[in-house]
Amino acid sequence: MKQPNKCLSGISAILLLTFTISSCATNMNFATSTVVPSAEGSVKVDRDDNGNYNLNLKVKRLADPKRLQPAKSMYIVWLQTENDGIKNLGQLKSITGFFTDAQTASLHTTTPFKPKQIFITAEDDASISNPGSQVVMTTK
């Protein structure tokens, strides 16, 4: 009779661990853009063992920034934090290749700042410290 209890305890522990690991990830979806209405995207946020936040952002059907009005050179991803203001996370890079859609872009990064909101702007300079006024997409 002790064997079934051990088995049940082991299964319970595995289920609890699986639930704990899967509940740590958060998905943030981007709202429909008024600048590029066909664009869709999401950000998966995971917390690592060091307390940092891993962000995996993917966007589909985002128009070339040179086609915007006014035209820009690139897209920059920004993080609105709980207490530390707005941070430049980097340039959104298009994924190109034989089997990929040229309108797909992604950014994978790690930050110590807790995400409150993530947004994308069209810019001419990747090293800026404050976002411009042309917000293309923002999480809900």
N, C-alpha and C positions, 0 to 999 in steps of 0.2 A: 503494500500500500504506500510505502514511502517513495517508490519509483514514480508513480503518477504525479505526486506532489512536486518532486524535483523537476519533472518535465514541465509541469504547469508553471512553476516558478521561473524556469529558464525561458519559456515562451513569453511570459509576462515581462520579463526583463528586456528581451529583444524588442517586443512591441513598444515598450516605454522608451527605449533608446531610439528606435526608428522614429517615433512620434516627436521626440525631443529634437532630433537632428533635422527632420523635415519642417518643423515649426519655426526654426531659426531663420529660414529664408523668407524674404518678403519680395513680392513683385509689385512694381509701380508701373502703371500704364500711362503713356502720354495721351493727353486729350487731343481731339481732332484739331489740327492746325488751321488757322485762318489764312496763313501765309502759303502753306503747302498742304491743302486739304487731303490729298491722297496718301500722305505719309502716315505710317503707323510705327509704333515702337513701344518698347518696355525696358525696364531696368530690373535686374534681379540683384537684390542686396543680401549678402551673407555676412555674418560676423565671424571673424577668425579667432583662433586661440589666444592671440595677443590683444584682442579687443578692437582691432581695426575692422573697417567695413570694406568688403570686396564688392565692387560694382561691375556688373556685366550688362552693358547697354547694347541693344540692337534696334536698328531702325530700317524700315523698308520704304521704298518709293519716295525717298527724299530727293527733291530736284537739285540739280547742280547749282551751287550758290551764285554762279555767274549769271544765271537766268532769273534771279530775283530782282525786284525793283525796290531800292537800288541794288545793283549787282555787288556781290561780295566775293571774297577769295576762298573762304572756308567756313566750316561750322565749328563752334566751340561749345563744349559741354560745361555746365556750371552746376555747382552744388550749393543749395541754400541749407545752412546748418541750423541747428537748434539755438546755439549761443555764440557762434564764431563768425557770423556774417556769410558772405558769398565767396566761394572758392572756384577758381579756374581749374577744371579737371583735365583739360587738354583738348586737342583737336579730334574731331570725329572723322575717322578715316574710312573711305570707301573700300569695300572688298571687291577686288577685281580678279578675274581669272576666266579660264575657258568654261567652267561649269557654274559660275556665279553670276548673279544679276548685278549689273553695274550700279544699280540704285540701292544697294544694300550697304549699310555702314555699321560699324561697331566700335566700342571702346571698352576696354577691360582695365580697371585700375583699382588701387587700394588707397584708402584714406583713413586717417584717425578721427575724422569728423562725422558725427551722426547725421545722416541725411534727413532733411525735412521735406525738401522738394528738389527736383532736378529739372533743368531747362537747357535748351539749346538756342544759341544765337548765331546769326550770320555776321561774320567779322572779316577784317582785312589783315589782322595781326594776331598770331597765336599766343604771343607773350603778354597780352593785356591783362591787367589785374581787376578791371571792372567791366561788366557786360555793357555792350552797346544797346541801343533801343530796338533793334530788329530781332525780337524774340520769335523764334520759328515754332518751337514745341515746348510744352511744359507738362510735367506729371500732374495728375489730378490730385 
